[in-house]
Amino acid sequence: MLGVAVAMTLALLVSGPVAMAADAPTGDGQDQPASSDRERIELALARGDFKAADRHGLIVSLYQGKWFMPKREKVRRCIVKRESGANYRAVSAGGRYRGAYQMSRRLAVGASWMMQREVRKGLGAEAEKIVIALRKKPTQQWNRYWQDRAFWTIWRHGKGKSHWRGGAHGCMNRR
């Protein structure tokens, strides 16, 4: 089973996290990369390595942690398409909304504060410094991983979906 875990880890490094939880191996847990492997991969994504540096196009969410909801991934993808055309560098005409999810500066900074403790606990001091530094960067300069993580952190199992009520028109019932 170690070969499967190594293959999955390599697939993550090349193409991003497992496409959907429904596609992920099931069973005794030996088919999935070890927790420490997942943490190393997530830290690499937090640094902007691999697919995190690619900020255009629609792929599976690079963040798949505590707040990720595989069953709402289609909703997220729809929102990204409607808000920015899947362009993580997008800036609205008036400059108020930025990034793939077209977040206001206030919302993006608030998301960084919401993420900080969890990032420190799960990924360590290096990742915490990165999330703190995000507060000084315009959202469209955040890598794909951080924008996806901010979305899921704000979304919070649907409690924050109202932030996308306009741009998400027609997206909320996707499965």
N, C-alpha and C positions, 0 to 999 in steps of 0.2 A: 504494500500500500504506500510505501514511501515514495515510489516512483510517481504515483498519482499526485501526491502532495507537492512534489518538486515540479511536476508538469503544470499544476494549477498555479503555483507561485510564479513560474516563468511566464505563464499566460497573463497573469496579473501585471507583471512588469512590462510586458510588451503591449497589451491591449486594454488594461484597466481591470477593475474588480470583476468578480464573477457576474455574468450578465444579469441574472435575476436569481433570487433565492429559490424559485421553483426549478431552475436549471442546475442549482448547486447539488453536489453529491450528498446523499443522505446515508444514514447508517450509524456506524459506531464512532464517527468523528475522525477516523484515521484518514479519510479521503480528503480532508480539508487541510490547508496549511496550518501549522501550529500557531498558537496565539502569538508567540514571539515573532514568527515570520510575518503574520498579518500586521503586527505593530511596526516592524521594520519597513514593510511595504507602505503602510499609511504614513510613516514619517518621511519616506522618500517622496510620496505624493505631496505632503505638506511643504516640502522644500521646493516643489515645482518640477520634480523629475518625472520622466516617462510621459504618460498622457496628460498629466497635469499642466504641462507647458503648452499643450495644444488648446487654444482658446477659440476655436471655431468648429462648428459642427455638432451634431447630436449623437452622443454615446450614452451608455449607462452612467448613472451617477458615480463619480469616483469616491464619494463619501458613502460608506455603507455601515455606519456605526449605530449607536444607540437610537437615534431618531429616524434612521432610514426606514422607509415603509415600501417593501417590494411591490405590494399590491397597489400602491399609488404612484409607481414609477411612470406609468403612462400619463398620469396627470402632470407630473413634473415635466416630462418631455413636451407635452402640449403647451404648458406655460412658457417654457423656454422658447419654443417656436413662435408663439404669439407675442411674447414680450420683446424678443431681440432677434428673431430669425436664427436662433442658436449661435449667436455671436457673443462670446464672453467679453469682448472688448466694446460692446455697443454703448453709446451715449445717446440719450434722448435729444430731440431737437432743441429743447431749452436747456439741456445740460443738467437737469435736476435728477434724472433717473439713470442709473449706470449698471453695466454688467449684463450678464445673460438673463437675470431675473428682474432687471430694471428696478433696483432698490434705491431708495433715497439715501443720502449720506447718513442721516440720523438712524435709519433702519439698519444699514450695514454696520455702523459703529456699535449699535446696540447688540447686534448679532455677535460681534467679536467679544463683547463683554459676556454674553451668554455662553459662548464657547470656551472661554479662557480656563475656567476651573476644570472642566471635563478634559480639555486638551492637556493641561498640566498633569492631571491624574493618569490619563491613558497613554500619552506620548512623551511626557517629560519636559524638562526645562527648555530644551532647544525649540520644540514646537510651541511652547508657551511664548517664547520671545518672538516667534514668527507671527502668532496671532495678535500679540500686542502691537507689533509693527504694522499690521494691516490697518490699524486705526489712522495711520498717517498717509495711507495710500488710497487713491480713488478706487472704487470698487472694480471698475473695468480693468484695473491692473492686478487684481488678485488672480491667482491661478485658478484653473478649473476646479481643483479639489476644494479650495476655500469657498468659492462661490456656491458649489454644490452643498458643502457642509453648512454654510450660512442658511441656504434655503431650507434644508431639513431641520435645522435648529429652530428657525422661525416657524416653520410649518407645524412642528411639535404635535404629531399625530392628528393633524387637522385643526388644532386650536388656533393656528395663525394663518389659516387659509384666506382670511378676509384681506390680507395684504395684497392678494392677487385677484380680488373680486372682479376688477375691470378686465385686466389682461387675461384672466383665466376663463372668460366667458366661453362657454361650450366645452371647457376642459374638465370640470369637476366630476362629471359622471363617467369618465373614462375608466376602464378596468384593464 
